[in-house]
Structure formats: structure tokens, C-alpha cells
Amino acid sequence: MHGAAVWGVVRPERPGRVAGVGMAGFHVRDLDALRMVPHPAVTLFLDVGAGSYVLDHAAGRQQGGSAVAGPGVGAGGAVWARGENVECLQVRLSPVIARAVLGVSPAELDGAVAGLDDVWGREAARIRERLGEVTSWQERFALTDSLLARRCREAERSPVDPEVAWAWERIVGGRGAVRVERLAAELGWSRKRLWSRFRAQLGLRPKHAVRLVRFDHAAHRLVAGESAAGVAADAGYADQSHLHRDVMAFTGVTPAAVAGERFLAVDDLAWPDRDAALRSPASSPAGPRSCRASRP
């Protein structure tokens, strides 16, 4: 539920072919002023139905139709969604494989929302037409999976250094309870080198990535009914005030208000394993450099 809106949530019945990709389908008849809560993934919004939705930005800009958002979009409560009879297939991409799949670096998105036409050109219209020709969610998932797998195979190599991919995996695996200085030391890199490579290749500064991943887990724990004091103590915050400041920075509201964010409860239905779409094939500094897509 979101206010008077009743959400329909659908998940793929079988795993996708590309590691670091997750998908879910959403159908809501009356979407009224839904706050976009920042998330660590790069997100595709594929408009697949006859209805319509609009993303309202704090600066006054409006975005309709299929779109792609960089990691952390909506910080400070800057982006809201609304619409009627909305059907949207949402794809979450690990920043490590985002460029191989999208053809643009997450850094080029700069934490903002771009129209998919601007990123994929004519292919955006073609995929929307094909998605509109099928009526079942499982067919939509299969079509999207095939598209992403093909784009991944056609990418020459992932432009992400294995060291950067490894550092990202450590941040996700540690749920943000890691120190950037230690990551750099374990890699034998300077903090400046890790900062520049991470920012250029994943679209996030390392410390911001740590904060965003930590916030994501903390927010879901608040929605689950855990106390702010307990979440702060267990999630790596210095104290409850530290949690309060981070939640305010990412959402524009207090932890108590975030605990009532209905979409985060829906989010748990759509993404029961929230880390799956953040992970990539790489697991060590010498791990693979390309996104891995199995052939049909």
C-alpha cells in the first residue's frame, strides 16, 4: 500500500543471465506523490503499460516515460513519482556492470535521472515497443533479460578496474561498515587513487558509497520496526545523532518518518535479497574484468 494506492509486485520466476542485475514489475493504479528513496544501484525504469507516470524534481523539472537513474538518486527528497495506472519494469544494476550494460558510465549520470532515449537512442523505443507487445510479466522479464545479456556480451570489456570492483564488493558485503582508508591500504593504493578511479568508474566517491550502502540497510531496518538507537548501534553509526543526520541527508525526513515509508516495505517484496543486484562477478582484486552473461 501507499496511501490509497494498492501495489501489485511481480518477480521473475527464474534467475537472469547477467550477474549483478535484478528485476521486478510494479503495477499501481493511483500513484500519488511517492518519495524516491536513494538506493546504491543504477536503476532502469521501463514504462511498459498504457498508463503514465511522471518524476517531479525539486528543481522544477519533470521526467516522463522510461528512464535511467544513477546511484543515490533522490537524495534529500529531491525526486517524487506520481501517475495513474502505472506499469513499470524496474531493473537494478550493480554499478560495476552498469557501463557494460548501458553503454554509459554511472559517472555520466551523476546521481540524476536521464531519459532512456538519451542513453540508448532508438533502441529505447524498440524495447518499449517489444515490451508493449507482450502482456505477461514473465514475458517482459524474459525480453528484458535477453536485451541486457546481449548488450553485456557485446561490450568489449567492463571499464571497471578489478581493484575497484573488489572494493565495491567489500562495501556491499560489509553493508557499509568498512573504512575507505583500510580498503586503499589492502589494495596498496593511495586514498587519492582509489577516490579518482572509484568516482570515474562507478559514479560514486568511496565514502559516499559507504554511506549510501549503510543507509540503505539502516532504512529497511527502521521500516521493519527496529529502534533508531538499535539500528545506529548495529549498523556502524557513531551514535543515534549520526544516523539521524545521514537519514535526513538522504531523504529529507527523520528516521521516524522513514520508518513509515510504505514504498520501502513494498521494496522488500520486490527485492527480498537486496544485495543481489548490487553484487558483480568480481570477488578479488584479480577478479574478472567483464560482465558475465550466459548464452541462451
C-alpha positions in Angstrom: 0.0 0.0 0.0 1.0 3.6 -0.5 -1.7 5.9 0.8 -4.8 4.8 -1.1 -2.6 3.1 -3.7 -2.6 -0.7 -3.9 0.6 -2.1 -5.3 1.0 -5.1 -7.5 4.5 -6.5 -7.3 5.8 -9.3 -9.5 9.2 -11.0 -9.6 10.9 -13.1 -12.3 10.3 -16.9 -11.9 13.8 -17.8 -12.9 17.3 -16.1 -12.4 18.6 -13.8 -15.0 21.7 -14.4 -17.2 23.7 -11.4 -16.1 25.3 -11.3 -12.6 24.6 -8.0 -10.8 21.2 -7.5 -12.3 17.8 -7.7 -10.6 14.3 -7.1 -11.9 10.8 -6.5 -10.5 7.5 -5.4 -12.0 5.2 -2.9 -10.4 1.5 -2.0 -11.1 -0.3 0.7 -9.2 -3.5 2.4 -10.3 -3.2 5.6 -8.3 0.4 6.7 -7.5 0.3 9.9 -5.5 3.5 11.7 -4.5 5.8 8.8 -3.8 9.2 9.8 -2.5 12.1 8.2 -4.3 14.4 6.8 -1.5 18.1 6.7 -2.6 19.5 3.3 -3.5 23.0 2.2 -4.3 22.2 0.6 -7.7 21.9 2.1 -11.1 18.2 1.8 -11.9 16.3 1.4 -15.1 12.6 2.4 -15.2 10.9 0.7 -18.2 7.4 2.1 -18.8 5.5 -1.0 -20.1 1.8 -0.1 -19.7 -0.9 2.1 -21.2 -0.8 4.4 -18.1 1.7 7.1 -17.4 3.9 8.4 -14.6 5.9 11.5 -14.0 9.1 12.1 -11.9 9.0 15.5 -10.3 12.3 17.0 -9.4 12.8 19.6 -6.7 14.3 22.0 -9.2 11.0 22.0 -11.1 12.0 19.6 -13.9 9.6 16.8 -14.8 10.5 13.5 -16.4 8.1 11.0 -18.0 8.5 7.6 -19.7 11.3 5.2 -19.5 14.4 6.5 -17.6 17.7 5.6 -16.0 18.9 6.9 -12.7 22.3 7.0 -11.2 23.1 5.5 -7.8 21.7 7.6 -4.9 19.1 9.5 -7.0 16.5 11.3 -4.9 18.9 12.4 -2.1 17.4 14.9 0.2 13.8 14.1 -1.0 14.6 15.7 -4.4 12.6 13.3 -6.6 8.9 12.2 -6.3 6.9 9.9 -8.6 3.2 10.2 -9.4 0.9 8.7 -12.0 -2.2 6.7 -12.9 -2.4 3.0 -13.9 1.3 2.8 -13.8 3.0 -0.4 -15.1 6.8 -0.2 -14.7 9.5 -2.8 -15.0 12.3 -1.8 -12.8 15.9 -3.1 -13.3 18.7 -2.6 -10.7 22.2 -2.8 -12.0 25.4 -3.1 -9.9 27.4 0.0 -10.7 30.3 -2.4 -11.6 28.4 -3.7 -14.7 26.3 -0.6 -15.4 28.5 0.8 -18.2 28.8 -2.6 -19.9 25.0 -2.9 -20.0 24.0 0.7 -20.5 26.9 1.9 -22.7 27.5 5.0 -20.5 29.4 5.3 -17.2 27.4 5.8 -14.0 29.6 8.9 -13.5 27.9 10.4 -16.6 24.5 10.1 -14.8 25.9 12.0 -11.8 23.2 10.8 -9.4 20.5 12.2 -11.7 17.7 10.8 -13.8 18.0 10.7 -17.6 15.5 9.7 -20.3 16.3 6.3 -21.7 16.0 7.8 -25.2 19.0 10.0 -24.3 21.1 6.9 -23.3 20.0 4.2 -25.7 18.7 6.3 -28.6 16.5 4.4 -31.0 16.9 1.1 -29.1 14.9 2.6 -26.2 11.9 3.0 -28.5 12.3 -0.5 -29.9 12.5 -2.2 -26.5 9.4 -0.3 -25.3 7.5 -1.4 -28.4 8.5 -5.0 -27.9 7.6 -4.9 -24.2 4.2 -3.4 -25.2 3.5 -6.4 -27.5 3.5 -8.9 -24.6 1.0 -9.0 -21.8 2.6 -11.2 -19.1 5.2 -10.0 -16.7 7.3 -13.2 -17.2 7.5 -12.5 -20.9 8.5 -8.9 -20.1 11.2 -10.2 -17.8 12.5 -12.6 -20.4 12.6 -10.0 -23.1 14.5 -7.6 -20.8 16.9 -10.3 -19.7 17.7 -11.1 -23.3 18.3 -7.5 -24.1 20.6 -6.9 -21.1 22.5 -10.2 -21.8 23.1 -9.2 -25.4 24.3 -5.8 -24.5 26.6 -7.3 -21.9 28.1 -9.8 -24.4 28.6 -7.1 -27.0 30.5 -4.9 -24.6 34.2 -5.4 -25.3 35.3 -5.3 -21.6 34.0 -3.8 -18.5 35.7 -0.4 -18.0 35.9 -1.1 -14.2 39.3 -2.0 -12.7 39.2 -5.3 -10.8 40.5 -3.4 -7.8 37.5 -1.0 -7.9 35.1 -4.0 -8.3 36.7 -5.7 -5.4 36.4 -2.5 -3.2 32.7 -2.2 -4.2 32.1 -5.9 -3.2 33.7 -5.3 0.2 31.5 -2.2 0.8 28.3 -4.2 -0.2 29.4 -7.3 1.7 30.1 -5.2 4.8 26.8 -3.3 4.5 28.8 -0.1 4.6 30.6 -0.9 7.8 34.0 -0.5 6.3 36.7 2.1 6.2 37.9 3.6 2.9 41.4 4.0 4.3 41.6 0.3 5.0 40.3 -0.6 1.5 43.0 1.6 -0.1 45.7 0.1 2.2 44.6 -3.5 1.3 44.8 -2.7 -2.4 48.2 -0.9 -2.0 46.6 2.2 -3.4 46.7 5.8 -2.1 43.3 7.2 -1.0 43.5 9.7 -3.9 43.9 6.9 -6.4 41.0 4.9 -5.0 38.9 8.1 -4.9 39.6 9.0 -8.5 39.1 5.5 -10.0 36.0 4.8 -7.9 34.4 8.1 -8.8 35.2 7.9 -12.5 34.1 4.2 -13.0 31.2 3.8 -10.6 29.8 7.3 -10.3 30.3 7.5 -6.5 33.0 8.7 -4.2 34.2 5.8 -2.0 33.0 7.4 1.2 29.6 8.3 -0.3 29.3 4.7 -1.5 29.9 3.5 2.1 27.3 6.0 3.4 24.7 5.0 0.8 25.0 1.3 1.3 24.9 1.7 5.1 21.9 4.0 4.8 20.0 1.5 2.6 20.3 -1.3 5.2 19.5 1.1 8.1 16.4 2.4 6.4 15.0 -1.1 5.8 15.6 -2.0 9.4 13.8 1.1 10.5 10.8 0.1 8.3 10.9 -3.4 9.9 10.2 -1.8 13.3 13.7 -1.7 14.8 14.5 1.2 17.1 16.7 4.0 15.8 19.1 3.5 18.7 19.4 -0.2 18.0 19.9 0.4 14.2 22.6 3.1 14.9 24.5 0.8 17.2 24.4 -2.2 14.9 24.9 -0.5 11.5 28.2 1.2 12.2 27.0 4.7 13.1 28.8 6.6 15.8 25.6 7.3 17.6 21.9 7.9 17.1 22.5 11.5 16.1 24.9 10.3 13.3 22.1 8.0 12.0 19.6 11.0 12.2 21.9 13.2 10.1 22.5 10.6 7.4 18.8 9.8 7.1 18.0 13.5 6.8 20.7 14.0 4.2 19.4 11.1 2.1 15.7 11.5 2.4 15.0 15.0 3.8 13.0 13.5 6.7 13.7 12.0 10.1 14.3 8.3 10.9 10.8 8.1 12.4 9.3 9.4 9.1 11.4 7.0 7.1 10.1 4.1 9.2 6.7 4.9 7.8 7.8 5.0 4.1 5.4 2.5 2.6 7.5 2.0 -0.6 10.4 0.6 1.5 8.0 -2.2 2.6 7.0 -2.8 -1.0 10.7 -2.7 -1.8 11.3 -5.7 0.4 8.7 -7.7 -1.5 10.2 -6.8 -4.8 13.8 -7.3 -3.8 13.9 -9.9 -0.9 17.7 -10.2 -1.5 18.6 -6.5 -1.8 22.3 -7.1 -2.2 21.9 -9.5 -5.2 21.6 -6.7 -7.7 24.5 -4.8 -6.2 27.0 -7.6 -6.5 29.1 -8.4 -9.5 31.1 -11.4 -10.7 34.3 -10.0 -9.2 35.3 -11.2 -5.8 39.0 -10.4 -5.6 41.4 -7.7 -6.8 42.4 -10.1 -9.6 38.8 -11.0 -10.4 37.2 -10.9 -13.9 37.0 -7.6 -15.8 33.9 -8.3 -17.9 30.3 -8.6 -17.0 29.3 -12.3 -17.2 26.3 -13.2 -19.3 25.4 -16.8 -20.1 24.3 -17.6 -23.6 20.7 -19.0 -24.1 
